[in-house]
Amino acid sequence: MSIKKCRQEFEKIFKKYPDKTQALLPCLYVAQEKCGCLTEEIVSFLAQRLDLPKVEVYSVITFYSMFSFEKKGKFVIRICMSLPCYLRGSREILEAVVEEALCIKPNQSTEAKKFTIEPVSCLGLCDIAPAMMINKKIYGNLTPQKAREIIRRYKQEKDK
Ligand code: FES
């Protein structure tokens, strides 16, 4: 995976954030979005350009669940497993999505790379717990039934 796709965006970010450490997160976000996953080439480029040790870049990548070195599905389903959501049934939501809808385990992708399921920490949507996000779209006040219906719609969409 090449960084060519991201170079123009990186340059805009470098100009916007003269403080190099502040530029790292937006750059990683752009790389993840454009390339579908991060690579050693991207890590080396950003470490060199931002004058940061590679280990610091890696530690940011491993801290945030939105970053990955593996290509994710077209639809990334993030299900909050933090306490407020957990107490309102996020485990059942996860089970409904995983077992009944997609037949893959958490942190796996479907064969055709259409779906990836990720149990995550608080999404900042506690007022509508239990919550999940599919890419940037928010779903709250979920029940297992609602979650299954949402996934079914995405499955139909992918077949169009
Ligand atoms: S605890 Fe689930 S969104 Fe905050």
Boltz pocket constraint, residues with backbone or C-beta under 6 A from the ligand:
constraints:
  - pocket:
      binder: B
      contacts: [[A, 80], [A, 81], [A, 82], [A, 83], [A, 84], [A, 85], [A, 86], [A, 121], [A, 122], [A, 123], [A, 124], [A, 125], [A, 126], [A, 129], [A, 130], [A, 131]]
      max_distance: 6.0
